[in-house]
Amino acid sequence: MLIKNKKSWHESENAVTPEGLYQTRRTFIKGAAGIVGLAGLAGAGVASGAFAANQRVLNKLDHTKSGFDPREALTPEAAVTNYNNYYEYGTDKADPAANAWRLQPKPWSVSVDGMVDKPATYAFEDLVDMQSLEERIYRLRCVEAWSMVIPWIGVPLSAILAKVGVQGGAKYVGFETLADPKQMPGVRRRVLDWPYVEGLTLAEAMNPLTFVAVGLYGKELPNQNGAPLRLIVPWKYGYKSIKSIVRITLGDKQPETSWGRSAPSEYGFYSNVNPLVEHPRWSQARERRIGEFGRRKTLMFNGYGEQVAHLYAGMDLRENH
């Protein structure tokens, strides 16, 4: 007889909080009230105001609901789409929602190269199996000590890597974001060394939790959230969440990362939110959920230690920050 053991992150579909409960203006105002710099968005930032006419229509996505769920209330959709880190559109958290309408996510292609069996430039639809989309509810850290709980839609990264074929000897996966100054006004400023790049070990990339998101809240990804596809590594909080991916490279050498280039003393290749290690500019021991006024204890590996701690066995996570 087959006995299925329920994973610690699994939850029944009936326990998922309905999206509609989080789309009202009242709920968003409550969530925004505790966010420094977001108060002005409560009345004007929900895809309204001067740039509303430029926002693209987001199609609904057919998907199944998986059991990945931290069993916590979802963050209001309005906060998720109006409080973002996306320096290609500006360094303020409200800039991406105001400026990302310039992005043209259709058609989209991704170059896959390096140590793969089938190197090529793939159309988005050929790389991502849109017939097997699933929803996963993950918690991510936004900036400093803020966090969100978001219902992402997409596919496991391992499914994409299986499609292109990983060659023996490959140890790392590198990612690159679009860097087009015509579509991305922030690229005209040397805030970072463009294009934005990120990387994972192959073991991290193949972990069942690692996810390529193409939507959220039942619809396509909004531009400001990384359309048309972005990386989600939930045990890394908000680290490694590279957006608008145009290149994936497999190799045997550790790839560079944008934040590793920009601030190597603060952001190493294995960057994560370690509650036992102080960030140079803020404490990591506690976090504040957007929509809440108190703080809660930060969890090691964002609570996914059972599934990922083995990836870092024997590693000094104070040194490999």
C-alpha positions as CSV (number, residue, x, y, z in Angstrom):
1,M,0.0,0.0,0.0
2,L,1.3,3.4,-1.0
3,I,1.5,5.9,2.0
4,K,2.0,9.5,1.1
5,N,3.6,11.7,3.7
6,K,2.4,15.3,3.7
7,K,5.2,17.8,3.5
8,S,5.5,20.5,6.0
9,W,4.6,23.3,3.5
10,H,1.5,21.5,2.1
11,E,-2.0,22.8,2.9
12,S,-5.4,22.0,1.5
13,E,-6.9,24.2,-1.2
14,N,-9.8,24.9,1.1
15,A,-7.4,26.7,3.5
16,V,-6.2,29.2,0.9
17,T,-7.4,32.7,1.5
18,P,-9.6,33.9,-1.4
19,E,-8.1,36.6,-3.5
20,G,-11.2,38.7,-3.3
21,L,-10.8,39.2,0.4
22,Y,-7.6,41.1,-0.4
23,Q,-8.6,43.3,-3.3
24,T,-10.7,45.9,-1.5
25,R,-9.5,49.4,-0.9
26,R,-10.1,49.1,2.8
27,T,-7.8,46.1,3.1
28,F,-5.1,47.7,1.0
29,I,-5.1,50.9,3.1
30,K,-4.8,48.8,6.2
31,G,-1.7,47.1,4.7
32,A,-0.2,50.2,3.3
33,A,-0.5,52.1,6.6
34,G,2.4,50.3,8.1
35,I,4.8,50.7,5.1
36,V,7.3,53.5,5.1
37,G,7.0,55.3,1.8
38,L,3.9,53.4,0.6
39,A,1.1,55.5,2.3
40,G,0.5,57.6,-0.9
41,L,-0.2,54.5,-2.9
42,A,-3.3,53.6,-0.9
43,G,-5.3,56.2,-2.8
44,A,-3.6,56.4,-6.1
45,G,-1.3,53.5,-6.8
46,V,-3.6,50.6,-7.6
47,A,-3.1,50.8,-11.4
48,S,-4.9,54.2,-11.3
49,G,-3.8,57.8,-11.6
50,A,-1.9,59.3,-14.5
51,F,-0.3,56.1,-15.8
52,A,-3.4,53.8,-15.6
53,A,-4.2,54.0,-19.3
54,N,-0.8,52.6,-20.1
55,Q,-1.2,49.4,-18.1
56,R,-1.5,46.3,-20.2
57,V,-4.5,43.9,-19.7
58,L,-3.4,40.8,-17.7
59,N,-5.0,37.6,-19.0
60,K,-6.2,35.0,-16.6
61,L,-4.0,31.9,-16.5
62,D,-5.3,28.3,-16.3
63,H,-3.5,26.6,-13.5
64,T,-3.8,23.9,-10.8
65,K,-3.4,24.7,-7.1
66,S,-0.4,23.0,-5.5
67,G,0.0,22.2,-1.8
68,F,2.8,24.8,-1.4
69,D,1.5,27.1,1.3
70,P,3.0,28.7,4.4
71,R,-0.5,28.7,5.9
72,E,-0.5,32.5,6.4
73,A,-2.8,35.2,5.0
74,L,-2.0,36.5,1.6
75,T,-0.6,40.0,1.1
76,P,-3.1,42.4,-0.6
77,E,-2.6,42.3,-4.3
78,A,-2.4,46.1,-4.5
79,A,0.6,46.1,-2.2
80,V,2.3,43.3,-4.2
81,T,2.0,45.2,-7.4
82,N,2.9,48.7,-6.1
83,Y,5.8,48.0,-3.7
84,N,8.6,46.5,-5.7
85,N,12.4,46.4,-6.2
86,Y,13.2,46.7,-9.9
87,Y,16.0,49.1,-10.4
88,E,15.6,49.0,-14.2
89,Y,12.6,51.2,-13.5
90,G,13.8,53.3,-10.6
91,T,15.1,52.9,-7.1
92,D,12.0,54.0,-5.2
93,K,9.6,51.2,-4.3
94,A,6.8,52.9,-6.3
95,D,8.9,53.5,-9.4
96,P,8.3,50.1,-11.1
97,A,4.5,50.4,-11.0
98,A,4.8,53.9,-12.4
99,N,7.4,53.2,-15.1
100,A,7.2,49.5,-16.1
101,W,4.3,50.0,-18.6
102,R,7.1,50.6,-21.1
103,L,8.1,47.0,-21.0
104,Q,6.9,44.9,-24.0
105,P,6.7,41.3,-22.6
106,K,5.2,39.8,-25.8
107,P,6.7,38.4,-27.9
108,W,9.6,37.2,-25.6
109,S,12.5,34.9,-26.0
110,V,15.1,33.4,-23.7
111,S,18.6,32.4,-24.8
112,V,19.8,29.1,-23.2
113,D,23.5,28.3,-23.5
114,G,26.5,26.8,-21.9
115,M,26.6,23.2,-20.7
116,V,23.2,22.2,-22.1
117,D,22.2,19.6,-24.7
118,K,19.9,21.9,-26.6
119,P,21.4,25.4,-26.7
120,A,19.0,27.8,-28.5
121,T,17.0,30.9,-28.3
122,Y,13.6,29.8,-27.2
123,A,10.3,31.5,-27.5
124,F,8.7,32.0,-24.1
125,E,5.9,29.6,-25.0
126,D,8.4,26.9,-26.1
127,L,10.4,27.2,-22.9
128,V,7.5,27.4,-20.4
129,D,4.9,24.7,-20.6
130,M,1.7,26.8,-20.2
131,Q,-0.4,23.7,-20.0
132,S,1.1,22.6,-16.7
133,L,1.1,25.8,-14.7
134,E,0.6,25.5,-11.0
135,E,0.0,28.0,-8.2
136,R,2.3,28.0,-5.2
137,I,1.9,30.4,-2.2
138,Y,5.4,31.5,-1.1
139,R,6.6,34.1,1.4
140,L,9.3,36.5,0.2
141,R,11.2,39.3,1.8
142,C,10.8,42.6,0.0
143,V,13.4,45.0,1.4
144,E,15.2,45.3,4.7
145,A,12.8,43.7,7.2
146,W,9.5,43.7,5.1
147,S,7.9,40.5,3.8
148,M,5.0,39.4,1.7
149,V,3.0,36.2,1.1
150,I,2.1,35.8,-2.6
151,P,0.3,33.3,-4.8
152,W,2.6,32.7,-7.7
153,I,1.8,30.8,-10.9
154,G,4.4,29.1,-12.9
155,V,6.5,26.0,-13.3
156,P,9.5,24.4,-11.4
157,L,12.8,25.5,-12.8
158,S,13.8,21.9,-12.9
159,A,11.2,21.3,-15.6
160,I,12.8,24.0,-17.8
161,L,16.3,22.6,-17.2
162,A,15.1,19.1,-18.1
163,K,13.7,20.4,-21.4
164,V,17.1,21.9,-22.5
165,G,19.2,19.0,-21.0
166,V,21.8,19.6,-18.4
167,Q,25.2,18.2,-19.3
168,G,27.4,16.4,-16.9
169,G,29.9,18.6,-15.1
170,A,27.5,21.6,-14.9
171,K,27.5,23.0,-11.4
172,Y,25.9,26.4,-11.7
173,V,23.0,28.2,-13.4
174,G,23.3,31.9,-14.3
175,F,20.5,34.3,-15.2
176,E,20.4,37.6,-17.0
177,T,17.7,40.3,-17.1
178,L,16.7,42.4,-20.1
179,A,18.7,45.7,-20.2
180,D,17.0,48.0,-22.8
181,P,17.2,51.7,-22.0
182,K,14.3,52.4,-24.4
183,Q,12.0,50.2,-22.3
184,M,13.8,50.6,-18.9
185,P,14.6,54.2,-18.0
186,G,16.6,53.1,-14.9
187,V,19.2,51.4,-17.2
188,R,20.2,54.9,-18.3
189,R,21.6,55.4,-14.8
190,R,24.7,53.6,-13.5
191,V,23.0,52.4,-10.3
192,L,24.2,48.9,-11.1
193,D,26.4,47.3,-13.6
194,W,23.8,46.4,-16.3
195,P,22.5,43.9,-17.3
196,Y,21.3,42.5,-13.9
197,V,22.7,39.0,-13.4
198,E,22.1,36.4,-10.8
199,G,23.1,32.8,-10.1
200,L,22.4,29.5,-8.3
201,T,24.2,26.3,-7.7
202,L,22.7,23.5,-9.8
203,A,21.6,21.8,-6.6
204,E,19.6,24.9,-5.6
205,A,18.2,25.3,-9.1
206,M,17.0,21.7,-9.2
207,N,15.4,21.8,-5.8
208,P,11.6,21.1,-6.0
209,L,10.9,24.5,-4.3
210,T,12.7,26.6,-6.9
211,F,10.1,28.2,-9.2
212,V,9.8,30.2,-12.4
213,A,6.8,32.5,-12.0
214,V,4.8,33.7,-15.0
215,G,1.8,35.0,-13.0
216,L,0.3,35.9,-9.7
217,Y,-3.2,36.2,-8.3
218,G,-4.6,34.1,-11.1
219,K,-3.3,36.3,-13.9
220,E,-0.2,37.0,-15.9
221,L,2.7,38.8,-14.2
222,P,2.4,42.5,-14.2
223,N,5.4,44.3,-15.8
224,Q,6.6,45.7,-12.5
225,N,6.7,42.2,-11.0
226,G,9.0,40.8,-13.6
227,A,6.9,39.9,-16.6
228,P,6.9,37.7,-18.4
229,L,9.0,35.3,-16.2
230,R,11.0,35.7,-13.0
231,L,12.8,33.4,-10.6
232,I,11.4,32.5,-7.1
233,V,13.7,30.8,-4.6
234,P,11.4,30.9,-1.5
235,W,14.0,29.9,1.2
236,K,16.1,32.9,0.1
237,Y,13.3,35.3,1.1
238,G,13.7,38.0,-1.6
239,Y,17.2,37.2,-2.8
240,K,17.8,35.6,-6.2
241,S,14.4,36.8,-7.5
242,I,15.7,38.0,-10.9
243,K,13.0,39.4,-13.2
244,S,12.3,39.6,-16.9
245,I,14.8,36.8,-17.7
246,V,16.4,36.8,-21.2
247,R,19.2,34.4,-20.7
248,I,20.0,31.2,-18.8
249,T,23.5,29.8,-18.8
250,L,24.7,26.5,-17.4
251,G,28.4,26.2,-16.4
252,D,31.0,24.7,-14.1
253,K,32.2,28.1,-12.7
254,Q,30.3,30.2,-10.2
255,P,28.6,33.1,-12.1
256,E,28.8,36.7,-11.0
257,T,25.8,38.4,-9.4
258,S,24.9,42.0,-9.6
259,W,24.7,42.6,-5.9
260,G,28.0,40.7,-5.5
261,R,29.6,43.1,-7.9
262,S,28.0,46.2,-6.3
263,A,28.4,45.4,-2.6
264,P,30.5,42.2,-2.1
265,S,30.9,42.9,1.6
266,E,27.1,42.7,2.1
267,Y,25.9,40.2,-0.6
268,G,27.8,37.0,-1.3
269,F,26.8,34.3,-3.8
270,Y,24.9,32.4,-1.2
271,S,23.0,35.5,0.1
272,N,20.1,34.8,2.4
273,V,18.4,36.3,5.4
274,N,20.2,34.7,8.3
275,P,18.4,35.7,11.6
276,L,21.7,34.9,13.5
277,V,23.7,37.4,11.4
278,E,23.3,41.2,11.5
279,H,23.1,42.9,8.1
280,P,25.5,45.9,8.1
281,R,22.5,48.2,8.0
282,W,19.7,46.5,9.8
283,S,18.8,43.6,12.0
284,Q,17.7,40.4,10.4
285,A,16.3,38.8,13.6
286,R,12.8,40.0,13.1
287,E,10.6,41.0,10.2
288,R,7.4,42.9,9.6
289,R,4.7,41.5,7.3
290,I,3.2,44.1,5.0
291,G,-0.3,44.6,6.4
292,E,0.8,44.0,10.0
293,F,2.1,46.4,12.6
294,G,4.0,44.1,14.8
295,R,7.2,42.1,14.0
296,R,7.6,38.4,14.0
297,K,10.7,36.2,14.3
298,T,12.6,35.7,11.1
299,L,12.9,32.0,10.3
300,M,16.1,30.3,9.1
301,F,15.7,29.4,5.5
302,N,12.3,31.1,5.6
303,G,10.9,28.0,7.3
304,Y,12.0,25.6,4.6
305,G,15.0,24.2,6.4
306,E,13.6,20.6,6.2
307,Q,13.8,20.8,2.4
308,V,17.0,22.8,1.8
309,A,19.3,22.8,4.8
310,H,21.2,19.8,3.3
311,L,22.2,22.0,0.4
312,Y,24.5,23.9,2.8
313,A,25.8,21.1,4.9
314,G,29.2,21.9,6.3
315,M,29.1,25.5,5.1
316,D,29.7,28.4,7.4
317,L,26.5,30.5,6.7
318,R,28.0,33.4,8.7
319,E,30.9,33.6,6.3
320,N,28.9,32.6,3.2
321,H,26.3,35.3,3.6
